Amino acid sequence: MTGRVYLDWNATTPLREEARAAMAAAFELGNPSAVHAEGRRARGAVEEARAAVAAAVGARPQDVIFTSGGTEANALALTPGLKTFGKPLDRLIISSIEHASVLAGGRFATDRISAMAVDRSGVVDLEHLKLLLEADGPALVSVMLANNETGAIQPIAAVAELVHRAGGLLHVDAVQAFGKIPIDIKQLGADLVSVSAHKIGGPKGVGALILAEGVAISEPLLRGGGQEQGRRAGTENVAGIVGFGAAVKAAIAALPGDAERMQKLRQKLEKILRQTQGSVIFASDVPRLPNTTLVGLPGLKAETAVIGFDLAGIAVSSGSACSSGKVQPSHVLRAMQVDEALTRSAIRISLGWTTTEGDVERCAEAWRKLIGSLITRDDETELERFQTS
């Protein structure tokens, strides 16, 4: 075995060389709020990145608000008071499979938050959403474009139609989908879209909330300065933003070829995984991101399996990577009504633009070995045997 295989791209991605080079140059730039030449150069670099992010989703540059990441973008979007037809929206509807930063509800009071169900494939239940909208009137609705665990792509255009017909607004967390599938804010019908740099080869610590034309946030999260047109105070992270812009350009340019190649590799991997009797590929019957596989097997413990893969030199994860290193049962699979034993076995394998056939074969080999040693056995003893065999 030589080197390690990284198959946790949904958690974060390596920094693209284009982003690295752009950031190295940007570290020498001035404060973009300054009026002197150094400040103007910094402002120009930030605005170039803003234009790149906007173009990637078919939005206007002036409607892009840079943030510290996807979590802050979600929190900024989920603010009571967004107006539609002159009336402020004071309640929030979210799907039960959202990212933790959306499940937290932003600045909405807990008694003003409702959750819509999903079906057994992890796709939002449109009939339930319709009932929720009819029950209490217009709302801000938040639904992710693609799930970070299963990869299931949500019917956002259909969601938007229901929300707008009821007089509400739609926020879409596109963090996991951005750079993996084409996104057009107008075609989706989204009013607010969250994206993040580190999922597409940009740096950690930078993201954006993108608004549809005519939509305005009701209240900034951070006050105290006029940055981002008064919508997000604080000196801009110039190097991070510039790296984000460079990563966006590279990701969008490579998207068609990368998506096709990753899907072929994913299909090859899943064909092997399915050869294990009892294995389940979650959301395999609905459209998914081209790079994402969530597999479960009764009798397997995800935490032990993740460690086993790691000992074999392969990085995978158990569901979302947003729990401070803790391996916890997936709220997504619970919402899909997957039984507890199968939920606790789920392993997420996510591919990226540098993933090779050899990487997939290494992963398949480790899977076969793990299954032979870990199913229905004492985990600690068997992990030790796996490590030394």
C-alpha positions as a printed Julia matrix, in Angstrom:
389×3 Matrix{Float64}:
   0.0     0.0     0.0
   1.41    3.39   -0.98
  -0.03    6.71    0.1
  -3.51    7.45    1.33
  -6.8     7.62   -0.51
  -9.05   10.56    0.28
 -12.74    9.74   -0.22
 -14.37   12.34    2.05
 -14.8    15.15   -0.46
 -18.26   16.07    0.85
 -16.62   17.04    4.14
 -14.01   19.25    2.51
 -11.83   19.35   -0.59
  -8.13   19.92   -1.2
  -7.19   23.46   -2.15
  -7.05   23.87   -5.93
  -3.77   25.15   -7.32
  -5.62   28.04   -8.96
  -6.96   29.09   -5.56
  -3.57   28.65   -3.87
  -1.84   30.88   -6.43
  -4.54   33.54   -6.29
  -4.44   33.63   -2.5
  -0.66   33.91   -2.39
  -0.86   37.08   -4.47
  -3.83   38.43   -2.5
  -2.04   38.27    0.87
  -0.17   41.42   -0.14
  -3.29   43.41   -0.98
  -4.59   46.26    1.16
  -7.91   46.9     2.89
 -10.66   46.94    0.24
 -12.47   49.76    2.06
  -9.49   52.11    1.66
  -9.56   54.69   -1.13
  -5.84   54.66   -1.94
  -4.28   52.57   -4.7
  -3.58   49.59   -2.46
  -7.17   49.57   -1.28
  -8.53   49.92   -4.79
  -6.52   46.92   -5.95
  -7.94   44.88   -3.09
 -11.45   46.07   -3.92
 -10.95   45.11   -7.55
  -9.85   41.6    -6.58
 -12.86   41.14   -4.28
 -15.27   42.35   -6.95
 -13.75   40.03   -9.55
 -14.38   37.11   -7.19
 -17.91   38.37   -6.51
 -18.61   38.38  -10.24
 -17.31   34.81  -10.56
 -19.55   33.52   -7.77
 -22.56   35.35   -9.22
 -21.95   34.02  -12.73
 -21.74   30.45  -11.42
 -25.43   30.57  -10.39
 -26.8    33.09  -12.88
 -27.1    35.93  -10.35
 -26.02   39.57  -10.3
 -22.68   40.44   -8.6
 -24.39   43.03   -6.37
 -26.57   40.25   -4.96
 -23.62   38.26   -3.58
 -22.84   38.74    0.12
 -19.54   37.2     1.24
 -19.6    35.41    4.61
 -17.33   33.24    6.73
 -18.83   30.08    5.2
 -22.01   28.16    4.5
 -23.13   28.15    8.13
 -23.04   31.94    8.39
 -24.74   32.26    5.0
 -27.56   30.01    6.24
 -27.88   31.94    9.49
 -28.0    35.24    7.59
 -30.77   33.91    5.36
 -32.86   32.53    8.22
 -33.91   35.84    9.69
 -37.51   36.83   10.48
 -38.75   39.88    8.65
 -37.91   39.03    5.05
 -40.72   40.67    3.13
 -42.95   39.35    0.38
 -45.79   41.47   -1.01
 -44.94   43.97    1.72
 -45.63   41.54    4.56
 -42.79   40.32    6.81
 -42.39   36.56    7.1
 -42.34   35.52   10.74
 -42.3    31.73   10.46
 -39.91   29.17    9.02
 -40.45   25.79    7.38
 -37.44   23.5     6.98
 -37.04   19.95    5.77
 -36.11   17.29    8.3
 -32.86   16.43    6.48
 -31.23   19.87    6.51
 -27.7    20.72    7.6
 -27.33   21.42   11.32
 -27.02   25.16   10.68
 -30.5    25.18    9.11
 -32.01   22.81   11.67
 -30.93   25.36   14.3
 -33.47   27.75   12.76
 -31.36   30.88   12.49
 -33.01   33.73   14.39
 -36.52   32.3    14.31
 -38.16   31.42   17.62
 -38.5    27.66   18.04
 -42.28   27.87   18.2
 -42.27   29.51   14.75
 -40.4    26.66   13.05
 -42.06   23.69   11.35
 -40.4    20.65    9.77
 -41.6    18.95    6.6
 -41.23   15.21    6.1
 -39.21   13.36    3.49
 -39.98   10.04    1.83
 -37.96    6.84    2.18
 -35.6     7.99   -0.55
 -34.83   11.21    1.31
 -36.79   13.5    -1.01
 -39.0    16.22    0.48
 -42.71   15.46    0.71
 -44.37   18.15   -1.42
 -47.84   17.3    -0.17
 -46.71   17.82    3.42
 -45.15   21.13    2.47
 -48.41   22.17    0.83
 -50.32   21.37    4.01
 -47.86   23.33    6.15
 -48.16   26.35    3.86
 -51.95   26.17    3.84
 -52.17   25.83    7.61
 -50.57   29.1     8.67
 -49.98   31.18    5.58
 -46.79   32.55    3.99
 -43.42   31.42    5.35
 -39.73   31.42    4.66
 -38.97   27.88    3.5
 -35.47   26.35    3.57
 -34.66   23.22    1.56
 -31.18   22.06    0.55
 -30.5    21.46   -3.13
 -28.63   18.19   -2.52
 -28.25   16.27    0.7
 -24.74   16.15    2.13
 -25.12   12.54    3.29
 -27.14   10.7     0.64
 -26.49   13.05   -2.27
 -30.23   13.07   -3.07
 -31.17   16.08   -5.22
 -34.33   17.83   -4.13
 -37.13   19.05   -6.47
 -36.38   22.69   -5.77
 -38.33   24.15   -8.69
 -41.47   22.35   -7.52
 -40.85   23.5    -3.94
 -40.4    27.08   -5.17
 -43.7    26.98   -7.05
 -45.59   25.94   -3.91
 -43.81   28.47   -1.71
 -44.34   31.4    -4.07
 -47.96   30.48   -4.72
 -48.5    30.71   -0.95
 -46.77   34.1    -0.81
 -43.53   32.91    0.78
 -39.83   32.96    0.0
 -37.43   30.07   -0.59
 -33.91   29.68    0.79
 -31.77   26.96   -0.78
 -28.67   25.59    0.93
 -26.62   24.7    -2.17
 -23.35   24.17   -0.31
 -23.04   20.5    -1.22
 -24.37   20.84   -4.77
 -22.32   23.89   -5.77
 -19.68   22.93   -8.32
 -21.0    19.37   -8.69
 -24.16   20.03  -10.72
 -25.25   23.08  -12.74
 -27.12   25.7   -10.68
 -29.24   28.57  -11.97
 -30.98   30.65   -9.33
 -33.74   31.68  -11.74
 -34.48   28.17  -12.98
 -34.57   26.89   -9.41
 -36.9    29.69   -8.36
 -34.78   30.28   -5.26
 -34.84   33.62   -3.46
 -31.7    33.07   -1.37
 -28.88   30.58   -2.03
 -26.01   29.61    0.29
 -22.64   28.38   -1.04
 -19.22   27.65    0.45
 -15.66   27.76   -0.87
 -14.09   24.72    0.75
 -16.46   22.26   -0.92
 -15.17   23.21   -4.39
 -11.42   23.54   -3.85
 -11.39   26.96   -2.23
 -10.19   27.86    1.27
 -12.06   27.18    4.47
 -13.65   30.14    6.22
 -15.37   31.83    3.29
 -18.78   31.44    1.66
 -21.6    33.53    0.3
 -25.31   34.18    0.48
 -26.66   34.94   -2.98
 -29.95   36.8    -3.37
 -32.4    36.71   -6.24
 -32.93   40.07   -7.9
 -35.16   42.24   -5.75
 -34.68   40.24   -2.53
 -33.1    42.01    0.45
 -32.1    40.61    3.82
 -34.1    42.11    6.66
 -31.31   42.47    9.2
 -27.54   41.81    9.12
 -26.01   39.31   11.52
 -22.92   41.48   12.02
 -23.19   45.23   12.48
 -20.65   47.97   12.82
 -19.42   48.7     9.32
 -20.62   49.36    5.82
 -18.92   46.39    4.2
 -20.9    44.19    1.78
 -23.27   47.1     1.13
 -24.1    47.25    4.84
 -25.25   43.63    4.89
 -22.26   42.06    6.66
 -19.91   44.18    8.77
 -16.2    43.5     9.09
 -13.17   43.83    6.86
 -13.49   41.34    4.03
 -11.33   38.21    4.05
  -9.59   39.33    0.88
  -7.32   36.33    0.39
 -10.11   33.88    1.16
 -12.55   35.63   -1.18
  -9.99   35.77   -3.99
  -9.26   32.07   -3.49
 -13.0    31.39   -3.57
 -13.32   33.21   -6.88
 -10.44   31.3    -8.43
 -11.85   27.98   -7.21
 -15.28   28.81   -8.62
 -13.86   29.56  -12.06
 -11.87   26.31  -12.07
 -14.75   24.2   -10.76
 -17.33   25.53  -13.22
 -14.96   25.15  -16.17
 -14.27   21.5   -15.26
 -17.79   20.62  -14.09
 -19.16   18.67  -17.08
 -16.14   16.4   -17.43
 -15.58   15.96  -13.7
 -19.22   15.11  -13.04
 -19.32   12.47  -15.77
 -16.06   10.87  -14.64
 -17.05   10.81  -10.96
 -20.42    9.28  -11.75
 -18.76    6.45  -13.67
 -16.39    5.81  -10.76
 -19.3     5.92   -8.29
 -21.23    3.4   -10.36
 -18.23    1.09  -10.44
 -17.82    1.34   -6.67
 -21.51    0.77   -5.97
 -21.58   -2.28   -8.2
 -18.91   -3.8    -5.96
 -20.59   -2.68   -2.73
 -23.86   -4.28   -3.82
 -22.14   -7.65   -4.15
 -22.16   -7.82   -0.35
 -25.42   -9.47    0.64
 -27.67   -7.13    2.61
 -25.87   -3.92    1.63
 -28.02   -0.87    0.92
 -27.15    2.17   -1.18
 -29.36    4.92    0.21
 -31.32    7.16   -2.19
 -30.15    5.05   -5.13
 -33.58    5.28   -6.77
 -33.6     9.09   -7.08
 -31.32   11.65   -8.76
 -28.13   12.09   -6.73
 -24.91   14.04   -6.81
 -22.49   12.27   -9.14
 -19.88   11.74   -6.44
 -21.81   10.57   -3.38
 -22.49    7.08   -2.0
 -24.05    6.37    1.39
 -23.93    2.64    2.05
 -25.23    0.63    4.99
 -24.97   -2.99    6.04
 -26.79   -4.57    8.98
 -24.33   -5.75   11.61
 -21.67   -3.21   10.7
 -20.9    -0.37   13.1
 -20.06    2.81   11.23
 -17.62    4.16   13.81
 -15.6     0.96   13.75
 -15.7     0.77    9.97
 -14.49    4.37    9.56
 -11.52    3.56   11.8
 -10.92    0.37    9.83
 -10.88    2.27    6.55
  -8.51    4.8     8.11
  -6.13    2.04    9.19
  -6.21    0.82    5.6
  -5.15    4.31    4.44
  -8.58    5.43    3.24
 -10.51    8.45    4.49
 -14.3     8.02    4.51
 -16.92    9.26    6.96
 -20.07    8.36    8.79
 -22.65   10.81    7.46
 -22.08   14.52    8.04
 -18.7    15.85    9.18
 -20.19   18.65   11.29
 -20.25   17.1    14.76
 -16.78   17.94   16.07
 -15.36   14.53   15.25
 -18.21   12.6    16.82
 -19.78    9.69   14.99
 -23.51    9.97   15.6
 -26.54    8.24   14.08
 -27.71   10.11   11.01
 -30.74   12.37   11.46
 -31.15   12.15    7.69
 -31.61    8.36    7.74
 -33.92    8.62   10.73
 -36.06   11.08    8.79
 -36.09    8.53    5.95
 -37.45    5.98    8.47
 -34.43    3.72    8.15
 -34.24    1.29   11.07
 -31.77    2.03   13.85
 -29.37   -0.85   13.15
 -29.01    0.08    9.49
 -28.73    3.77   10.37
 -25.81    3.05   12.68
 -24.0     1.19    9.89
 -24.03    3.97    7.29
 -20.74    4.94    5.66
 -20.41    7.91    3.31
 -17.94    7.64    0.45
 -17.57   10.82   -1.59
 -15.33   11.25   -4.64
 -13.58   14.27   -6.1
 -11.89   15.59   -9.19
  -8.6    13.77   -8.48
 -10.17   10.42   -7.53
  -8.86    7.59   -9.72
  -9.96    4.08  -10.59
  -7.12    2.86   -8.39
  -8.59    4.79   -5.45
 -11.97    3.14   -6.0
 -10.35   -0.29   -6.23
  -8.46    0.35   -2.98
 -11.72    1.31   -1.32
 -13.47   -1.8    -2.62
 -10.65   -4.01   -1.39
 -10.81   -2.44    2.07
 -14.6    -2.87    2.13
 -14.32   -6.6     1.39
 -11.71   -7.03    4.09
 -13.69   -5.05    6.64
 -16.89   -6.96    5.98
 -15.09  -10.21    6.55
 -13.71   -9.1     9.89
 -16.16   -6.67   11.48
 -19.68   -7.92   10.9
 -21.32   -9.1    14.15
 -17.95   -9.39   15.87
 -16.33   -7.64   18.81
 -15.19   -4.36   17.32
 -12.09   -3.66   19.37
 -10.65   -7.14   18.94
 -11.41   -7.23   15.24
 -10.01   -3.77   14.57
  -6.77   -4.84   16.16
  -6.73   -7.93   13.94
  -7.55   -5.81   10.89
  -4.68   -3.44   11.67
  -2.08   -6.19   11.97
  -3.26   -8.51    9.19
